[in-house]
């Protein structure tokens, strides 16, 4: 079964760090645009960070620049390192991959309004909770 499987997340105090990982199963990510999204309770979805599998260029939303780092390892795994976490980073985090965005600028996936259900693949979500 082709799918994305997430791991990581959890509870952390402000200023702490977490690492999220997303692994593809049954396919490789080489010709997909890939990235991380988040959704806090009662709020809309946000594109957090995206990385191009063509040239490894990256895009970050302004609120996480300098604190989050997206990277990929081989053809089947990509990660999001969350550093200096703030309470406003609390949300469910999802990884996603979509073939349609592969040839577009890296920010296109992160800024799309396309629904998760319309992506080629998306993870089950992992919770990040930043609190004292």
N, CA, C and O atoms as CSV, one atom per row, in Angstrom:
chain,resi,resn,atom,element,x,y,z
A,1,UNK,N,N,0.843,-1.186,0.000
A,1,UNK,CA,C,0.000,0.000,0.000
A,1,UNK,C,C,0.878,1.235,0.000
A,1,UNK,O,O,1.766,1.359,0.844
A,2,UNK,N,N,0.650,2.142,-0.922
A,2,UNK,CA,C,1.446,3.351,-1.005
A,2,UNK,C,C,0.896,4.380,-0.032
A,2,UNK,O,O,-0.293,4.697,-0.056
A,3,UNK,N,N,1.767,4.898,0.822
A,3,UNK,CA,C,1.323,5.848,1.825
A,3,UNK,C,C,2.494,6.616,2.404
A,3,UNK,O,O,3.650,6.246,2.198
A,4,UNK,N,N,2.196,7.690,3.135
A,4,UNK,CA,C,3.183,8.421,3.910
A,4,UNK,C,C,2.950,8.097,5.383
A,4,UNK,O,O,1.816,8.102,5.860
A,5,UNK,N,N,4.019,7.821,6.079
A,5,UNK,CA,C,3.925,7.472,7.492
A,5,UNK,C,C,4.758,8.457,8.301
A,5,UNK,O,O,5.960,8.602,8.075
A,6,UNK,N,N,4.114,9.127,9.240
A,6,UNK,CA,C,4.790,10.128,10.060
A,6,UNK,C,C,5.216,9.538,11.394
A,6,UNK,O,O,4.629,8.576,11.889
A,7,UNK,N,N,6.243,10.134,11.955
A,7,UNK,CA,C,6.657,9.806,13.311
A,7,UNK,C,C,7.218,11.076,13.952
A,7,UNK,O,O,7.570,12.038,13.269
A,8,UNK,N,N,7.288,11.049,15.264
A,8,UNK,CA,C,7.769,12.206,16.005
A,8,UNK,C,C,6.606,12.963,16.623
A,8,UNK,O,O,5.503,12.429,16.738
A,9,UNK,N,N,6.846,14.178,17.012
A,9,UNK,CA,C,5.827,14.955,17.684
A,9,UNK,C,C,5.820,14.659,19.171
A,9,UNK,O,O,6.588,13.827,19.654
A,10,UNK,N,N,4.936,15.353,19.900
A,10,UNK,CA,C,4.818,15.140,21.329
A,10,UNK,C,C,4.660,16.438,22.079
A,10,UNK,O,O,4.291,17.469,21.516
A,11,UNK,N,N,4.952,16.363,23.381
A,11,UNK,CA,C,4.824,17.516,24.253
A,11,UNK,C,C,6.210,18.082,24.565
A,11,UNK,O,O,7.154,17.333,24.818
A,12,UNK,N,N,6.319,19.398,24.544
A,12,UNK,CA,C,7.599,20.035,24.811
A,12,UNK,C,C,7.347,21.410,25.421
A,12,UNK,O,O,6.324,22.037,25.147
A,13,UNK,N,N,8.267,21.868,26.234
A,13,UNK,CA,C,8.159,23.197,26.821
A,13,UNK,C,C,8.598,24.260,25.819
A,13,UNK,O,O,9.343,23.954,24.889
A,14,UNK,N,N,8.156,25.486,25.990
A,14,UNK,CA,C,8.619,26.562,25.108
A,14,UNK,C,C,10.142,26.632,25.093
A,14,UNK,O,O,10.799,26.523,26.128
A,15,UNK,N,N,10.671,26.814,23.915
A,15,UNK,CA,C,12.119,26.830,23.744
A,15,UNK,C,C,12.707,25.483,23.414
A,15,UNK,O,O,13.882,25.386,23.060
A,16,UNK,N,N,11.908,24.445,23.525
A,16,UNK,CA,C,12.391,23.102,23.262
A,16,UNK,C,C,12.411,22.755,21.790
A,16,UNK,O,O,12.090,23.584,20.939
A,17,UNK,N,N,12.792,21.518,21.495
A,17,UNK,CA,C,12.937,21.056,20.109
A,17,UNK,C,C,12.244,19.713,19.919
A,17,UNK,O,O,12.095,18.925,20.853
A,18,UNK,N,N,11.830,19.483,18.696
A,18,UNK,CA,C,11.257,18.199,18.292
A,18,UNK,C,C,11.696,17.901,16.875
A,18,UNK,O,O,12.112,18.794,16.137
A,19,UNK,N,N,11.598,16.630,16.503
A,19,UNK,CA,C,11.918,16.241,15.143
A,19,UNK,C,C,10.774,15.399,14.592
A,19,UNK,O,O,10.383,14.402,15.198
A,20,UNK,N,N,10.245,15.797,13.456
A,20,UNK,CA,C,9.204,15.036,12.787
A,20,UNK,C,C,9.796,14.358,11.555
A,20,UNK,O,O,10.633,14.934,10.860
A,21,UNK,N,N,9.360,13.149,11.296
A,21,UNK,CA,C,9.853,12.415,10.140
A,21,UNK,C,C,8.680,11.891,9.327
A,21,UNK,O,O,7.628,11.560,9.874
A,22,UNK,N,N,8.871,11.821,8.022
A,22,UNK,CA,C,7.826,11.330,7.123
A,22,UNK,C,C,8.470,10.376,6.134
A,22,UNK,O,O,9.395,10.758,5.418
A,23,UNK,N,N,7.998,9.155,6.087
A,23,UNK,CA,C,8.572,8.151,5.211
A,23,UNK,C,C,7.534,7.663,4.207
A,23,UNK,O,O,6.385,7.395,4.558
A,24,UNK,N,N,7.955,7.556,2.967
A,24,UNK,CA,C,7.054,7.005,1.956
A,24,UNK,C,C,7.162,5.490,1.963
A,24,UNK,O,O,8.243,4.931,2.150
A,25,UNK,N,N,6.054,4.852,1.761
A,25,UNK,CA,C,5.998,3.397,1.705
A,25,UNK,C,C,5.405,2.984,0.370
A,25,UNK,O,O,4.302,3.401,0.015
A,26,UNK,N,N,6.140,2.162,-0.371
A,26,UNK,CA,C,5.626,1.680,-1.645
A,26,UNK,C,C,5.922,2.567,-2.828
A,26,UNK,O,O,5.538,2.248,-3.954
A,27,UNK,N,N,6.599,3.675,-2.595
A,27,UNK,CA,C,6.973,4.568,-3.692
A,27,UNK,C,C,8.103,5.475,-3.204
A,27,UNK,O,O,8.340,5.596,-2.002
A,28,UNK,N,N,8.791,6.105,-4.147
A,28,UNK,CA,C,9.821,7.078,-3.782
A,28,UNK,C,C,9.306,8.481,-4.059
A,28,UNK,O,O,8.367,8.681,-4.830
A,29,UNK,N,N,9.949,9.450,-3.408
A,29,UNK,CA,C,9.486,10.834,-3.461
A,29,UNK,C,C,10.167,11.657,-4.549
A,29,UNK,O,O,9.955,12.867,-4.629
A,30,UNK,N,N,10.972,11.028,-5.377
A,30,UNK,CA,C,11.833,11.753,-6.311
A,30,UNK,C,C,11.096,12.701,-7.250
A,30,UNK,O,O,11.661,13.730,-7.621
A,31,UNK,N,N,9.899,12.414,-7.638
A,31,UNK,CA,C,9.181,13.282,-8.576
A,31,UNK,C,C,7.897,13.838,-7.970
A,31,UNK,O,O,6.882,14.018,-8.642
A,32,UNK,N,N,7.991,14.103,-6.662
A,32,UNK,CA,C,6.880,14.722,-5.958
A,32,UNK,C,C,7.355,15.987,-5.270
A,32,UNK,O,O,8.490,16.052,-4.799
A,33,UNK,N,N,6.491,16.994,-5.209
A,33,UNK,CA,C,6.732,18.115,-4.310
A,33,UNK,C,C,6.345,17.639,-2.920
A,33,UNK,O,O,5.313,16.990,-2.751
A,34,UNK,N,N,7.176,17.959,-1.910
A,34,UNK,CA,C,6.931,17.446,-0.564
A,34,UNK,C,C,6.995,18.588,0.445
A,34,UNK,O,O,7.698,19.578,0.240
A,35,UNK,N,N,6.260,18.435,1.523
A,35,UNK,CA,C,6.266,19.490,2.516
A,35,UNK,C,C,5.477,19.130,3.756
A,35,UNK,O,O,4.867,18.065,3.853
A,36,UNK,N,N,5.509,20.060,4.707
A,36,UNK,CA,C,4.820,19.919,5.983
A,36,UNK,C,C,3.772,21.013,6.132
A,36,UNK,O,O,3.998,22.171,5.781
A,37,UNK,N,N,2.619,20.617,6.663
A,37,UNK,CA,C,1.525,21.527,6.946
A,37,UNK,C,C,1.142,21.377,8.409
A,37,UNK,O,O,1.510,20.393,9.051
A,38,UNK,N,N,0.411,22.341,8.937
A,38,UNK,CA,C,-0.088,22.204,10.299
A,38,UNK,C,C,-1.476,22.831,10.402
A,38,UNK,O,O,-1.848,23.713,9.628
A,39,UNK,N,N,-2.214,22.348,11.377
A,39,UNK,CA,C,-3.532,22.898,11.641
A,39,UNK,C,C,-3.777,22.895,13.132
A,39,UNK,O,O,-3.794,21.844,13.773
A,40,UNK,N,N,-3.967,24.081,13.676
A,40,UNK,CA,C,-4.270,24.228,15.099
A,40,UNK,C,C,-5.779,24.156,15.295
A,40,UNK,O,O,-6.537,24.419,14.361
A,41,UNK,N,N,-6.221,23.805,16.493
A,41,UNK,CA,C,-7.660,23.722,16.764
A,41,UNK,C,C,-8.365,25.034,16.428
A,41,UNK,O,O,-7.960,26.101,16.889
A,42,UNK,N,N,-9.411,24.947,15.630
A,42,UNK,CA,C,-10.197,26.124,15.287
A,42,UNK,C,C,-9.571,27.038,14.264
A,42,UNK,O,O,-10.102,28.114,13.988
A,43,UNK,N,N,-8.448,26.631,13.696
A,43,UNK,CA,C,-7.768,27.472,12.715
A,43,UNK,C,C,-7.624,26.740,11.396
A,43,UNK,O,O,-7.817,25.526,11.318
A,44,UNK,N,N,-7.286,27.486,10.370
A,44,UNK,CA,C,-7.098,26.899,9.052
A,44,UNK,C,C,-5.738,26.245,8.896
A,44,UNK,O,O,-4.852,26.415,9.733
A,45,UNK,N,N,-5.589,25.510,7.834
A,45,UNK,CA,C,-4.333,24.841,7.554
A,45,UNK,C,C,-3.274,25.845,7.115
A,45,UNK,O,O,-3.570,26.818,6.421
A,46,UNK,N,N,-2.033,25.592,7.532
A,46,UNK,CA,C,-0.908,26.441,7.134
A,46,UNK,C,C,0.169,25.580,6.496
A,46,UNK,O,O,0.474,24.491,6.983
A,47,UNK,N,N,0.737,26.065,5.419
A,47,UNK,CA,C,1.924,25.429,4.858
A,47,UNK,C,C,3.120,25.871,5.666
A,47,UNK,O,O,3.396,27.069,5.731
A,48,UNK,N,N,3.841,24.958,6.283
A,48,UNK,CA,C,4.931,25.294,7.190
A,48,UNK,C,C,6.269,25.338,6.461
A,48,UNK,O,O,6.983,26.339,6.536
A,49,UNK,N,N,6.610,24.279,5.767
A,49,UNK,CA,C,7.894,24.200,5.084
A,49,UNK,C,C,7.789,23.212,3.942
A,49,UNK,O,O,7.140,22.173,4.068
A,50,UNK,N,N,8.421,23.532,2.833
A,50,UNK,CA,C,8.433,22.653,1.675
A,50,UNK,C,C,9.835,22.565,1.109
A,50,UNK,O,O,10.625,23.499,1.248
A,51,UNK,N,N,10.146,21.451,0.474
A,51,UNK,CA,C,11.456,21.268,-0.125
A,51,UNK,C,C,11.291,20.666,-1.506
A,51,UNK,O,O,10.448,19.796,-1.722
A,52,UNK,N,N,12.108,21.140,-2.440
A,52,UNK,CA,C,12.049,20.648,-3.809
A,52,UNK,C,C,12.928,19.413,-3.959
A,52,UNK,O,O,14.075,19.395,-3.514
A,53,UNK,N,N,12.376,18.386,-4.590
A,53,UNK,CA,C,13.191,17.210,-4.871
A,53,UNK,C,C,13.959,17.358,-6.182
A,53,UNK,O,O,14.689,16.454,-6.587
A,54,UNK,N,N,13.787,18.521,-6.850
A,54,UNK,CA,C,14.577,18.785,-8.062
A,54,UNK,C,C,15.913,19.399,-7.701
A,54,UNK,O,O,16.945,18.995,-8.236
A,55,UNK,N,N,15.910,20.385,-6.786
A,55,UNK,CA,C,17.147,21.099,-6.486
A,55,UNK,C,C,17.346,21.363,-5.006
A,55,UNK,O,O,18.250,22.114,-4.639
A,56,UNK,N,N,16.531,20.768,-4.142
A,56,UNK,CA,C,16.620,20.924,-2.685
A,56,UNK,C,C,16.404,22.357,-2.217
A,56,UNK,O,O,16.796,22.699,-1.101
A,57,UNK,N,N,15.800,23.194,-3.030
A,57,UNK,CA,C,15.445,24.522,-2.545
A,57,UNK,C,C,14.339,24.376,-1.524
A,57,UNK,O,O,13.576,23.410,-1.555
A,58,UNK,N,N,14.251,25.345,-0.614
A,58,UNK,CA,C,13.294,25.257,0.481
A,58,UNK,C,C,12.443,26.515,0.584
A,58,UNK,O,O,12.815,27.584,0.101
A,59,UNK,N,N,11.312,26.360,1.214
A,59,UNK,CA,C,10.407,27.470,1.505
A,59,UNK,C,C,9.912,27.303,2.935
A,59,UNK,O,O,9.588,26.195,3.361
A,60,UNK,N,N,9.855,28.405,3.671
A,60,UNK,CA,C,9.337,28.396,5.033
A,60,UNK,C,C,8.330,29.538,5.195
A,60,UNK,O,O,8.513,30.622,4.641
A,61,UNK,N,N,7.276,29.283,5.954
A,61,UNK,CA,C,6.403,30.390,6.279
A,61,UNK,C,C,7.159,31.309,7.222
A,61,UNK,O,O,8.040,30.860,7.955
A,62,UNK,N,N,6.818,32.604,7.209
A,62,UNK,CA,C,7.605,33.594,7.936
A,62,UNK,C,C,7.732,33.276,9.421
A,62,UNK,O,O,8.792,33.482,10.011
A,63,UNK,N,N,6.669,32.780,10.020
A,63,UNK,CA,C,6.668,32.583,11.475
A,63,UNK,C,C,7.611,31.472,11.943
A,63,UNK,O,O,7.886,31.366,13.138
A,64,UNK,N,N,8.103,30.654,11.033
A,64,UNK,CA,C,8.990,29.559,11.456
A,64,UNK,C,C,10.400,29.711,10.903
A,64,UNK,O,O,11.276,28.902,11.210
A,65,UNK,N,N,10.628,30.737,10.094
A,65,UNK,CA,C,11.962,30.927,9.517
A,65,UNK,C,C,13.004,31.082,10.617
A,65,UNK,O,O,12.791,31.808,11.588
A,66,UNK,N,N,14.122,30.400,10.459
A,66,UNK,CA,C,15.184,30.463,11.458
A,66,UNK,C,C,14.986,29.519,12.627
A,66,UNK,O,O,15.892,29.349,13.443
A,67,UNK,N,N,13.811,28.900,12.725
A,67,UNK,CA,C,13.547,27.970,13.834
A,67,UNK,C,C,13.304,26.549,13.335
A,67,UNK,O,O,13.687,25.589,14.004
A,68,UNK,N,N,12.683,26.404,12.192
A,68,UNK,CA,C,12.379,25.081,11.638
A,68,UNK,C,C,13.305,24.803,10.463
A,68,UNK,O,O,13.704,25.722,9.748
A,69,UNK,N,N,13.646,23.531,10.266
A,69,UNK,CA,C,14.475,23.133,9.136
A,69,UNK,C,C,13.889,21.892,8.495
A,69,UNK,O,O,13.669,20.880,9.162
A,70,UNK,N,N,13.636,21.973,7.200
A,70,UNK,CA,C,13.156,20.815,6.460
A,70,UNK,C,C,14.325,20.207,5.704
A,70,UNK,O,O,15.176,20.924,5.179
A,71,UNK,N,N,14.361,18.892,5.653
A,71,UNK,CA,C,15.440,18.212,4.943
A,71,UNK,C,C,14.919,16.886,4.421
A,71,UNK,O,O,13.866,16.407,4.844
A,72,UNK,N,N,15.659,16.302,3.506
A,72,UNK,CA,C,15.266,14.982,3.019
A,72,UNK,C,C,16.459,14.063,3.012
A,72,UNK,O,O,17.597,14.494,2.829
A,73,UNK,N,N,16.185,12.785,3.214
A,73,UNK,CA,C,17.231,11.766,3.292
A,73,UNK,C,C,16.896,10.687,2.281
A,73,UNK,O,O,15.889,9.992,2.411
A,74,UNK,N,N,17.737,10.552,1.285
A,74,UNK,CA,C,17.478,9.549,0.264
A,74,UNK,C,C,16.218,9.869,-0.520
A,74,UNK,O,O,15.829,11.032,-0.629
A,75,UNK,N,N,15.589,8.857,-1.059
A,75,UNK,CA,C,14.413,9.097,-1.892
A,75,UNK,C,C,13.096,8.824,-1.210
A,75,UNK,O,O,12.040,8.919,-1.837
A,76,UNK,N,N,13.140,8.479,0.091
A,76,UNK,CA,C,11.895,8.049,0.716
A,76,UNK,C,C,11.583,8.694,2.055
A,76,UNK,O,O,10.552,8.389,2.654
A,77,UNK,N,N,12.436,9.566,2.532
A,77,UNK,CA,C,12.208,10.143,3.860
A,77,UNK,C,C,12.504,11.630,3.855
A,77,UNK,O,O,13.482,12.075,3.254
A,78,UNK,N,N,11.663,12.390,4.522
A,78,UNK,CA,C,11.998,13.781,4.772
A,78,UNK,C,C,11.558,14.147,6.180
A,78,UNK,O,O,10.657,13.538,6.757
A,79,UNK,N,N,12.227,15.165,6.713
A,79,UNK,CA,C,12.068,15.495,8.121
A,79,UNK,C,C,11.830,16.983,8.318
A,79,UNK,O,O,12.101,17.804,7.442
A,80,UNK,N,N,11.323,17.294,9.481
A,80,UNK,CA,C,11.171,18.686,9.898
A,80,UNK,C,C,11.706,18.794,11.310
A,80,UNK,O,O,11.151,18.207,12.238
A,81,UNK,N,N,12.794,19.551,11.474
A,81,UNK,CA,C,13.347,19.795,12.806
A,81,UNK,C,C,12.766,21.103,13.318
A,81,UNK,O,O,12.891,22.147,12.678
A,82,UNK,N,N,12.130,21.031,14.476
A,82,UNK,CA,C,11.478,22.191,15.077
A,82,UNK,C,C,12.305,22.632,16.272
A,82,UNK,O,O,12.458,21.885,17.238
A,83,UNK,N,N,12.829,23.825,16.207
A,83,UNK,CA,C,13.699,24.347,17.250
A,83,UNK,C,C,13.085,25.609,17.840
A,83,UNK,O,O,12.309,26.304,17.183
A,84,UNK,N,N,13.443,25.894,19.091
A,84,UNK,CA,C,12.936,27.090,19.763
A,84,UNK,C,C,11.414,27.183,19.632
A,84,UNK,O,O,10.877,28.196,19.184
A,85,UNK,N,N,10.746,26.133,20.023
A,85,UNK,CA,C,9.301,26.057,19.841
A,85,UNK,C,C,8.566,27.052,20.726
A,85,UNK,O,O,8.995,27.369,21.836
A,86,UNK,N,N,7.446,27.533,20.202
A,86,UNK,CA,C,6.612,28.503,20.888
A,86,UNK,C,C,5.206,27.921,21.058
A,86,UNK,O,O,4.813,27.035,20.299
A,87,UNK,N,N,4.453,28.401,22.032
A,87,UNK,CA,C,3.083,27.890,22.217
A,87,UNK,C,C,2.245,27.994,20.944
A,87,UNK,O,O,1.387,27.145,20.704
A,88,UNK,N,N,2.477,29.003,20.139
A,88,UNK,CA,C,1.695,29.161,18.910
A,88,UNK,C,C,2.055,28.143,17.829
A,88,UNK,O,O,1.409,28.096,16.782
A,89,UNK,N,N,3.082,27.331,18.075
A,89,UNK,CA,C,3.407,26.245,17.157
A,89,UNK,C,C,2.567,24.998,17.440
A,89,UNK,O,O,2.622,24.027,16.686
A,90,UNK,N,N,1.804,25.025,18.510
A,90,UNK,CA,C,0.960,23.888,18.853
A,90,UNK,C,C,-0.058,23.630,17.751
A,90,UNK,O,O,-0.826,24.517,17.379
A,91,UNK,N,N,-0.054,22.411,17.237
A,91,UNK,CA,C,-0.939,22.054,16.120
A,91,UNK,C,C,-0.749,20.585,15.779
A,91,UNK,O,O,0.163,19.925,16.276
A,92,UNK,N,N,-1.627,20.091,14.923
A,92,UNK,CA,C,-1.397,18.804,14.280
A,92,UNK,C,C,-0.586,19.057,13.019
A,92,UNK,O,O,-0.935,19.923,12.217
A,93,UNK,N,N,0.480,18.315,12.845
A,93,UNK,CA,C,1.380,18.485,11.713
A,93,UNK,C,C,1.206,17.322,10.741
A,93,UNK,O,O,1.128,16.162,11.145
A,94,UNK,N,N,1.146,17.655,9.456
A,94,UNK,CA,C,0.934,16.665,8.412
A,94,UNK,C,C,2.007,16.799,7.337
A,94,UNK,O,O,2.371,17.912,6.957
A,95,UNK,N,N,2.510,15.676,6.850
A,95,UNK,CA,C,3.369,15.724,5.683
A,95,UNK,C,C,2.531,15.398,4.454
A,95,UNK,O,O,1.506,14.723,4.547
A,96,UNK,N,N,2.975,15.882,3.311
A,96,UNK,CA,C,2.216,15.675,2.085
A,96,UNK,C,C,3.155,15.603,0.890
A,96,UNK,O,O,4.256,16.155,0.904
A,97,UNK,N,N,2.698,14.916,-0.134
A,97,UNK,CA,C,3.447,14.795,-1.380
A,97,UNK,C,C,2.463,14.874,-2.536
A,97,UNK,O,O,1.397,14.259,-2.516
A,98,UNK,N,N,2.851,15.653,-3.546
A,98,UNK,CA,C,1.953,15.816,-4.684
A,98,UNK,C,C,2.742,15.946,-5.984
A,98,UNK,O,O,3.640,16.781,-6.093
A,99,UNK,N,N,2.406,15.124,-6.957
A,99,UNK,CA,C,3.131,15.084,-8.225
A,99,UNK,C,C,2.902,16.355,-9.042
A,99,UNK,O,O,3.814,16.822,-9.723
A,100,UNK,N,N,1.709,16.911,-8.982
A,100,UNK,CA,C,1.373,18.078,-9.800
A,100,UNK,C,C,2.283,19.274,-9.527
A,100,UNK,O,O,2.504,20.104,-10.408
A,101,UNK,N,N,2.816,19.361,-8.289
A,101,UNK,CA,C,3.596,20.533,-7.903
A,101,UNK,C,C,5.095,20.340,-8.113
A,101,UNK,O,O,5.875,21.250,-7.831
A,102,UNK,N,N,5.512,19.170,-8.603
A,102,UNK,CA,C,6.947,18.872,-8.679
A,102,UNK,C,C,7.699,19.875,-9.546
A,102,UNK,O,O,8.807,20.286,-9.200
A,103,UNK,N,N,7.107,20.269,-10.668
A,103,UNK,CA,C,7.805,21.149,-11.610
A,103,UNK,C,C,7.586,22.629,-11.297
A,103,UNK,O,O,8.133,23.492,-11.984
A,104,UNK,N,N,6.807,22.924,-10.286
A,104,UNK,CA,C,6.512,24.315,-9.953
A,104,UNK,C,C,7.521,24.857,-8.932
A,104,UNK,O,O,8.264,24.072,-8.343
A,105,UNK,N,N,7.566,26.181,-8.708
A,105,UNK,CA,C,8.428,26.719,-7.658
A,105,UNK,C,C,8.117,26.075,-6.309
A,105,UNK,O,O,6.978,25.686,-6.051
A,106,UNK,N,N,9.118,25.965,-5.462
A,106,UNK,CA,C,8.985,25.200,-4.229
A,106,UNK,C,C,7.870,25.731,-3.328
A,106,UNK,O,O,7.245,24.963,-2.596
A,107,UNK,N,N,7.620,27.037,-3.377
A,107,UNK,CA,C,6.596,27.595,-2.490
A,107,UNK,C,C,5.179,27.252,-2.939
A,107,UNK,O,O,4.234,27.444,-2.174
A,108,UNK,N,N,5.015,26.760,-4.137
A,108,UNK,CA,C,3.671,26.506,-4.662
A,108,UNK,C,C,2.916,25.493,-3.810
A,108,UNK,O,O,1.729,25.676,-3.539
A,109,UNK,N,N,3.588,24.432,-3.388
A,109,UNK,CA,C,2.905,23.425,-2.568
A,109,UNK,C,C,2.518,24.019,-1.216
A,109,UNK,O,O,1.401,23.815,-0.740
A,110,UNK,N,N,3.435,24.746,-0.607
A,110,UNK,CA,C,3.176,25.281,0.725
A,110,UNK,C,C,2.073,26.327,0.742
A,110,UNK,O,O,1.434,26.526,1.775
A,111,UNK,N,N,1.841,26.990,-0.363
A,111,UNK,CA,C,0.859,28.066,-0.400
A,111,UNK,C,C,-0.438,27.675,-1.107
A,111,UNK,O,O,-1.338,28.500,-1.265
A,112,UNK,N,N,-0.527,26.429,-1.528
A,112,UNK,CA,C,-1.736,26.018,-2.226
A,112,UNK,C,C,-2.939,25.932,-1.289
A,112,UNK,O,O,-2.791,25.691,-0.091
A,113,UNK,N,N,-4.110,26.130,-1.843
A,113,UNK,CA,C,-5.342,25.961,-1.085
A,113,UNK,C,C,-5.982,24.595,-1.401
A,113,UNK,O,O,-7.103,24.308,-0.978
A,114,UNK,N,N,-5.258,23.778,-2.138
A,114,UNK,CA,C,-5.733,22.446,-2.482
A,114,UNK,C,C,-5.960,21.655,-1.205
A,114,UNK,O,O,-5.132,21.687,-0.296
A,115,UNK,N,N,-7.066,20.954,-1.135
A,115,UNK,CA,C,-7.388,20.190,0.064
A,115,UNK,C,C,-6.504,18.963,0.185
A,115,UNK,O,O,-6.027,18.426,-0.814
A,116,UNK,N,N,-6.288,18.518,1.431
A,116,UNK,CA,C,-5.499,17.303,1.661
A,116,UNK,C,C,-6.042,16.141,0.839
A,116,UNK,O,O,-5.280,15.353,0.279
A,117,UNK,N,N,-7.333,16.045,0.776
A,117,UNK,CA,C,-7.933,14.905,0.076
A,117,UNK,C,C,-7.612,14.909,-1.409
A,117,UNK,O,O,-7.770,13.898,-2.094
A,118,UNK,N,N,-7.155,16.065,-1.901
A,118,UNK,CA,C,-6.800,16.165,-3.320
A,118,UNK,C,C,-5.307,15.956,-3.556
A,118,UNK,O,O,-4.876,15.837,-4.704
A,119,UNK,N,N,-4.509,15.909,-2.484
A,119,UNK,CA,C,-3.099,15.603,-2.650
A,119,UNK,C,C,-2.933,14.143,-3.032
A,119,UNK,O,O,-3.803,13.320,-2.745
A,120,UNK,N,N,-1.821,13.818,-3.679
A,120,UNK,CA,C,-1.565,12.428,-4.010
A,120,UNK,C,C,-1.385,11.591,-2.734
A,120,UNK,O,O,-1.917,10.486,-2.628
A,121,UNK,N,N,-0.639,12.127,-1.779
A,121,UNK,CA,C,-0.405,11.423,-0.519
A,121,UNK,C,C,-0.321,12.430,0.627
A,121,UNK,O,O,0.181,13.540,0.450
A,122,UNK,N,N,-0.805,12.044,1.777
A,122,UNK,CA,C,-0.632,12.840,2.981
A,122,UNK,C,C,-0.596,11.914,4.184
A,122,UNK,O,O,-1.198,10.840,4.181
A,123,UNK,N,N,0.124,12.351,5.216
A,123,UNK,CA,C,0.287,11.524,6.400
A,123,UNK,C,C,-0.924,11.593,7.317
A,123,UNK,O,O,-1.859,12.360,7.088
A,124,UNK,N,N,-0.883,10.774,8.359
A,124,UNK,CA,C,-2.007,10.665,9.274
A,124,UNK,C,C,-2.035,11.813,10.292
A,124,UNK,O,O,-3.025,11.988,11.003
A,125,UNK,N,N,-0.968,12.579,10.359
A,125,UNK,CA,C,-0.912,13.688,11.297
A,125,UNK,C,C,-0.241,13.283,12.595
A,125,UNK,O,O,-0.408,12.162,13.075
A,126,UNK,N,N,0.526,14.217,13.160
A,126,UNK,CA,C,1.157,13.993,14.455
A,126,UNK,C,C,1.026,15.289,15.251
A,126,UNK,O,O,1.156,16.384,14.704
A,127,UNK,N,N,0.768,15.148,16.543
A,127,UNK,CA,C,0.484,16.314,17.364
A,127,UNK,C,C,1.759,16.894,17.961
A,127,UNK,O,O,2.614,16.166,18.464
A,128,UNK,N,N,1.867,18.202,17.897
A,128,UNK,CA,C,2.926,18.939,18.585
A,128,UNK,C,C,2.248,19.866,19.577
A,128,UNK,O,O,1.417,20.694,19.205
A,129,UNK,N,N,2.614,19.716,20.852
A,129,UNK,CA,C,2.001,20.520,21.906
A,129,UNK,C,C,3.103,21.245,22.667
A,129,UNK,O,O,3.941,20.610,23.307
A,130,UNK,N,N,3.104,22.561,22.598
A,130,UNK,CA,C,4.129,23.371,23.249
A,130,UNK,C,C,3.486,24.111,24.413
A,130,UNK,O,O,2.682,25.020,24.209
A,131,UNK,N,N,3.837,23.724,25.620
A,131,UNK,CA,C,3.244,24.364,26.791
A,131,UNK,C,C,4.152,24.174,27.989
A,131,UNK,O,O,5.039,23.320,27.994
A,132,UNK,N,N,3.907,25.002,29.019
A,132,UNK,CA,C,4.725,24.923,30.246
A,132,UNK,C,C,4.421,23.638,31.004
A,132,UNK,O,O,5.006,23.389,32.058
